Amino acid sequence: MDPMPSRSEVWKAYRTYFTHRDYSPESRQDIGMLDFLLLKILKPISKGFWHATGLRRIEKQWRKRGDHMFLGDVIPGERLLDVGCGHGAYLARMRDQGWVVEGSEVDSEAVEWARKKHGLTVHLGTLESLRLPGDSYAAVTMNHVIEHVHDPILLIRECFRVLMPGGRLVLATPNIESFGHRRFGRNWSNLDPPRHLHLFTRKTLKECAARAGFRSIEVWCAPGYADGALQASIDCADGEVGEKRRILFQWLEASFLKLGAYFRFFVRRDESAGEEVILVATKEG
């Protein structure tokens, strides 16, 4: 983003952070009875279509991998640090898988929630300011965090420092080359100024990791939660974020767009169409 908000000012943009809301149609308080009933009828039909085409199975596989930040092939029991852990739901899930988990988070309310609700060890502050011991973690994860920071390379370099030799950094971030950005342009929800300070392609994200010290780097695109991103983009395009509107037509449009996104990604093999860029970098040594 240019010009970029200062560190002392950017926090004001998080007072009402719309991307933290639930965009499922049933969660909307303004949904009418007709829309509610039609959605109850149409959603099973939609699910049946996704099952019949095989896309539902593929989607579930990707979501399961994403829910574990693509660490499913790593034997748990080692230390895991989640940077920008929020309320700690992901860390609690990984703890249940056998990992020894810690988190870092700049939101004091989220830290308190993670500690009280999940009993987690969560450090308050930026990763750079915490100065955690080096060579300490088998895995460091960041899920939609890197786009919010002023200096992505500095943050990735700190991740490199705290990883033990052979440890992995796994991060996910919005893909500026995605189907959603192509379709919605300036109304793509993941542009999200002034909160998203940097947006990446596979190439630029890989370059950042290399400049931070990593040599073994993999990057790819994933469909992510395309329906949520596309639903929010429809809201942005209509200029009605948070205002009453016909939920049924919004949901139908998002469903068709989601189908188009998955068709491009899985059938046409358009590898840049996914809503997310995933990076997995291993610290050699």
N, C-alpha and C positions, 0 to 999 in steps of 0.2 A: 504494500500500500504506500502511495506517495501523494501527499505528505502523510507521514505516520504519526499517530497520536503519541504523546510522550508517556513515559512510564507513570508519571504522577497524575496523568489525566485519564488514561485508558480505563481505569477501574470503574469510572462512571458509566461506561457502556454496559456493564454487567448487572446493573440494578434491575432491569427487566430483560432477561435473556430469553427471547422467544424460542430458541432452539432447545431449551430444556423442557418445553411443554410436551404434553402428549398429543400427537396429531392423529391418533386413531379416531375414526368418526364417532364411535360410541362415547368418547371422552368429551366431546363438545357439548357444552351446556345449552346451546341454542338449537339443537337438533329437534325437528318436529316429529310428531307421531307418524306421519306418512313416510317421511324419510327413514325413520327407525324401522318401520315394518318392512319397507322395501329392501333395506340393507340386510335385514334378517333373512330375506328370501334370496337376494342376489349373492351374498357372501358365500353360501354353500355351493351355488352354481359356479362361482369363480374358483373356489377351492377344487371343485371337481374337474374343472378345465385344466388347472395347473397339475393335478395328479395325472390326468389322462395324457397330457403332453410330456410328462416326465420332468417338467421344469420344477415342480414342487420338491421332488427328491433332490435335485441338484441344488436348489435354493437352501434346503435344510442342511445339506452337507457343507455348503459354504458358510452358513450362519453358525453352525457348530464349530467349525474351524475358527471363525472370527471371534466367537464368544470366548475361546481360549487363547486368543491372540496368536493363533498359528503355532502354539507350543505343544500340540497334541503328541508330537513324536519325541518330546523330551521327557526323560524319566523324572517324575517329581521327587521331592525330598530336598531339593536345593533351595537356596534363597532367591526370592523374586521381589523386585522393586517395581511398583507401578507409579510412574510419574504423572501427576495430575489425576489422582485416584478418585476425586470427587467424594461421594458418600460411601465408597468402599464395596459396592456390590460385586464388582469383578474380583477384588482381592478375596472376599469371603468365598466366592465360588472356587477360586484357585486353591485356597486353603483346604477346602473340602476335597480337592484332588490330590492333596498331599504336599503341596508347596509350603515352605516357610516364608510368609509374606510380610512385606512392609510397603508403605505408601508415602508419597509426598504430595502436598496440596497447599495452595495459597489461600483458599477460602476457609476461614476459621470456623464457620458454621458447619461446613461439610466435614471438616476434621473432627469436630465434636460429635457429629452424627456417626461417623465411621467408628470412632472409639467407643461410643456408648452402645450403639445398636449391634455392631459386629465384633466388638472387643479387639479391634485391630491396632497395630502399631503404625501410626501415621504421623509423619513429621510436618510441622507447619512451616511453610516457606518455599522459596524456589529451590530447585535442586542445587543450583550453583551456590546459593547462600548457606546451605546446610553443611557442606563440607563433610559428607559421609566418607567413611574409610574406603580407600581404593582397593581394587581387586577383590571385591566382597560378594558380588551377586552373580549367580548363574544366568539370570535373565533380567533384563530391564524392559518394561513395556510402556508405551505412550499411545493412548487411543484418542485421536483428535485433540492433541495438545500442541504439537509443533507449530501449527498455523497461528496460534495465539501469542507466541513469544516474539520479542523484538530481535533476538539474535539466535536463530535456529542452530547455527554451527556451534556456538558456544555451549548450548544445551546438549547437543549430540556429543560434543567433546567431553562434557562432564559425565555423560552416560558411559562413554568409552572408558573413562578413568575408573569408575566404580565397578565396572564389570571385571570378573576374574578372567584369566586367559581361557579361551574356549567358550566364554559366555556370549549370549546373544542379546542384541538389541532388536526389539520388534516394535514397529510403530505403524499406525494407520492415520491417514490424513485425506482430506478431500482431493479429488483428482480434477484439476482444472481443464483437462482434455475430455472429460466425461460426456456421456450422452446428455445428461441433464444440463450441463453448461452449454452444449451445442444447441439444445432445444430452447432454453430459456434466456440465454445471453445474460444481460445485466440483471435479470430477475431470478437467476439461479440462486437458491437459498444459501448455498455454501460459500458464496462471495462474502456475505455477512459482514460488511463494514460497520463499525471500525474494529470489530473484535478479531476478525481474521486478518492478520497483518501480512502473512505470506501464504501463497498458494503454490502448489508444486505439480510438476509433471514427474513421470518416472525418471527422466534424465536429470532434472534439477535436484530431486531428492537424493539420488545416488551420488551426485557431485557433492552435496552437503556432507554426506556420510564419509566420503573419501577425504574431504578437506578436514574432517574431524579426527581422522586417524585410522578409519576402518579400511581394510583391504579386501576382505571377503564379504561381498555385498550382493544381495538379490533384491530385485524390485519387480513387482507385478501389480496389475489392477485387479480389483475384486468388485463384485456388484454391491457389496455392503447392504445397507438398508435402503435400497433405491426407492421403495414406496414412500418412506418418510421424507426423504429429500425432495422427491418429486411433488408430494402433497404440499410441502412448505413452499416450493417454487410456484405452484399454482396460486397459492395465497399471495405471494409477493407480486406475481404478474397482475393479479386482480386488484392489488392495492387495498386488500381487505383483511390484513392480518389482525385477528382478534375481533372482527366484526361479523355480524350475522349474515349468513348466505346459505344458498341451497346446498346442503351437505351431500346429497345424493349425487348430483352432477359432478361435484368436486371429486368424490370418491371414484366415480366411473372414469373420469378423465385420468386420474392418477393410476388406476388399474391398467388402463390401456397403455399409458406411457411406461409403466413398469414392464409390461409385456414387451414393448418395443425395446426397452433397455436390455432386457434379458435375451431377446432375440439377437440383437446386435452382438452381445457379449459371447453367448454360447453357440449360436447357430452360424452367424457370419464370421465368428472368430475375430471380431474387432477388439483387440486386446486393450485398446486405450479407452473403451467405452464405459468401463466400470466407474462407479461413483467414488471409489476409494483407491488410493495408492498405498500399497503395503511394502514396507521395507524390512528385511531381515539381514542384519549385519553381525558378523561373528568377530570377536576380538581374538586375533591370532597371538600365539605365544605359548 
